[in-house]
Amino acid sequence: MGNIPSAVKHCLSYETLAQDYPWLVRWLQEEKYGAICEFPKTVKVVEVGPRDGLQNEKEMVPTGVKIQLINMLSETGLSVIEATSFVSSKWVPQIEAGATEVAILGSASETFSKKNINCSIEESMLRFKELISSAKQAGIPVRGYVSCALGCPYEGRIEPEKVTEVAKRLYDLGCYEVSLGDTTGEGTPKSMAMMLQSVMKEIPTSALAVHCHDTYGQALANILIALQMGISVVDSSVAGLGGCPYAPGASGNVSTEDVVYMLHGLGIETGVNLSKVIDAGEFICQALNRRTNSKVAQATVKS
């Protein structure tokens, strides 16, 4: 502080301010926190459990159980519930039969694309173009997915520029929303931020979502970073069901229960009844004879 008298230096020291004016310290901390953490006021939670969650189960899940799960989830306030998957392009002429939305699964990894949907990235785009065209004619919106956005089980690290390229092509083809998936669950807040920074240069933030697996326990941290960057759509799976048959070692999706709990704790509106989601998770876990992956459910459900 140069030639400032020692008495003045003492009065201006942080320690003295903290001791004499504790309210000022709290105010400064609140102002700093508010400036850094600007979250969306509302977040749309996309429930992928009945589709992405159950596809990795070793045993066939009875149709009646799936229907009951979907019915229970429909009572929670979740506005979007992905119900099932089609693996053949032959279903395209039949998309009008009850479907309200279609999702297509692309990949930022060439190897994963061939393993997962049996074609190259370029070939997949040709297929998607035909499908999106048919969906548009039927008045059905199409959502796009980019797998391996933060890493690939075969190729390792995926450059953000590659993720951006694939996401942009899906968006340009007509996908109203593009979900960026951490298929292996190896992403960290830093890699999530770097990837989103790249993608958001080409696609409006309002058209993006994140889809995180919790293999390394990073899902909620990654989602938090995405929220801070303006993302307001988050995919999740009831009870943390899921994984990926073409990503060895990848555990389930981040649980809907844990995501909703965190969002509500941040003061973000979701329209979702957490207690009812927990009930749905308890039902499907009992049906599958397995334990929930949701930390929130483990802490609240008494066996």
Residue pairs with C-beta under 8 A, 6 or more apart in sequence:
1 8
1 9
1 12
4 12
10 16
17 24
17 25
18 25
36 228
37 228
38 228
39 227
39 228
39 266
39 267
39 268
40 227
40 230
40 231
40 232
40 268
41 268
41 269
42 232
42 268
42 269
42 270
42 271
43 227
43 232
43 233
43 234
43 263
43 268
43 269
43 270
44 79
44 80
44 209
44 232
44 233
44 234
44 270
45 78
45 79
45 80
45 234
45 235
45 236
45 256
45 259
45 260
45 263
45 270
45 272
46 80
46 82
46 179
46 209
46 233
46 234
46 235
46 236
47 73
47 78
47 80
47 81
47 82
47 236
47 237
47 238
47 256
48 82
48 211
48 235
48 236
48 237
48 242
48 253
49 69
49 73
49 81
49 82
49 236
49 237
49 238
49 239
49 241
49 242
49 253
49 256
49 284
50 66
50 69
50 70
50 73
50 81
50 82
50 83
50 84
51 82
51 83
51 84
51 85
52 82
52 85
52 235
52 237
52 241
52 242
52 253
53 237
53 238
53 239
53 241
53 242
53 252
53 253
54 61
54 66
54 241
54 242
55 85
55 242
55 245
56 241
56 242
56 243
56 244
56 245
56 252
57 241
57 288
59 288
61 287
61 288
65 284
65 287
66 83
66 84
68 283
69 238
69 280
69 283
69 284
69 287
70 81
70 83
72 276
72 279
72 280
72 283
73 81
73 238
73 277
73 280
74 81
75 273
75 276
76 272
76 273
76 276
76 277
76 280
77 270
77 271
77 272
77 273
77 276
78 256
78 272
78 277
79 271
80 101
82 103
89 127
89 130
89 131
92 130
92 131
92 134
93 134
95 102
95 134
95 135
95 138
95 140
96 138
96 140
99 140
100 140
101 140
101 141
101 142
101 143
102 131
102 135
102 140
102 141
102 142
102 143
103 142
103 143
103 144
103 145
104 128
104 131
104 132
104 142
104 143
104 144
104 145
104 170
104 175
105 116
105 117
105 145
105 147
106 113
106 121
106 124
106 125
106 128
106 144
106 145
106 146
106 147
106 166
106 169
106 170
107 113
107 116
107 117
107 121
107 124
107 146
107 147
107 148
107 166
108 146
108 147
108 148
108 149
108 152
108 158
108 162
108 163
108 165
108 166
108 167
109 147
109 148
109 152
109 154
109 155
109 158
110 120
110 121
110 155
111 152
111 154
111 155
112 147
112 148
112 152
112 153
112 154
112 155
112 183
112 246
112 247
113 119
113 120
113 121
113 124
113 147
114 120
115 154
115 246
116 147
116 244
116 246
117 124
119 127
121 166
125 169
125 173
128 144
128 170
128 173
129 173
131 142
132 142
132 173
132 174
132 175
135 141
135 142
136 142
136 174
141 176
142 174
142 175
142 176
143 175
143 176
143 177
143 178
143 179
144 167
144 170
144 171
144 173
144 175
144 177
144 178
144 179
145 178
145 179
145 181
145 211
146 163
146 166
146 167
146 170
146 178
146 179
146 180
146 181
147 181
147 183
147 244
148 155
148 158
148 181
148 183
148 184
149 158
149 163
149 180
149 181
149 182
149 183
149 187
149 195
150 158
150 182
150 184
150 186
150 187
150 191
150 192
150 195
150 222
151 157
151 158
151 182
151 183
151 184
151 186
151 187
151 191
152 158
152 183
152 184
153 183
153 184
153 246
153 247
153 248
153 249
153 250
160 194
160 195
160 197
160 198
160 199
161 198
163 180
163 195
163 198
163 199
164 198
164 199
164 201
164 202
164 203
167 178
167 180
167 199
167 202
167 203
167 208
168 199
168 202
168 203
170 178
171 178
171 202
171 203
171 207
176 207
177 207
177 208
177 209
177 233
178 203
178 207
178 208
178 209
179 208
179 209
179 210
179 211
179 233
179 235
180 195
180 196
180 199
180 208
180 209
180 210
180 211
181 210
181 211
181 212
181 213
181 235
182 192
182 210
182 211
182 212
182 213
182 219
182 222
183 213
183 244
183 247
183 250
184 213
184 215
184 244
184 247
184 249
184 250
185 212
185 213
185 214
185 215
185 216
185 218
185 219
185 250
185 251
186 215
186 216
186 218
187 195
187 212
187 218
187 222
188 218
188 221
188 222
189 218
189 221
189 222
189 224
189 225
192 210
192 222
192 225
192 226
193 225
193 229
196 208
196 225
196 226
196 229
196 231
197 229
199 208
200 208
200 229
200 230
205 229
205 230
205 231
205 232
206 232
208 231
208 233
209 231
209 233
209 234
209 235
210 222
210 223
210 226
210 231
210 233
210 234
210 235
211 235
211 253
212 218
212 219
212 222
212 223
212 235
212 253
212 254
213 219
213 242
213 243
213 244
213 250
213 251
213 252
213 253
213 254
214 220
214 240
214 251
214 252
214 253
214 254
214 255
214 293
215 249
215 250
215 251
219 253
219 254
220 254
220 258
220 259
220 262
223 234
223 254
223 259
223 262
224 262
226 234
227 234
227 266
227 268
234 259
234 263
235 253
236 253
236 254
236 255
236 256
236 258
236 259
236 260
237 252
237 253
237 254
237 255
237 256
238 255
238 256
238 257
238 277
238 280
238 281
238 284
239 255
239 256
239 257
239 280
239 281
239 282
239 284
239 285
239 292
239 293
239 294
239 297
240 251
240 252
240 253
240 254
240 255
240 258
240 292
240 293
240 294
241 252
241 253
241 284
241 293
242 252
242 253
243 250
243 251
243 252
243 253
244 250
251 293
252 293
255 281
255 292
255 293
255 294
255 295
255 296
255 297
256 272
256 277
256 281
256 294
257 274
257 277
257 278
257 281
257 292
257 294
257 295
257 296
257 297
258 294
258 295
258 296
260 270
260 272
260 274
260 277
261 274
261 296
263 270
264 270
264 274
274 296
278 294
278 296
278 297
278 300
278 301
281 292
281 294
281 297
282 292
282 297
282 301
285 291
285 292
291 298
292 298
292 301
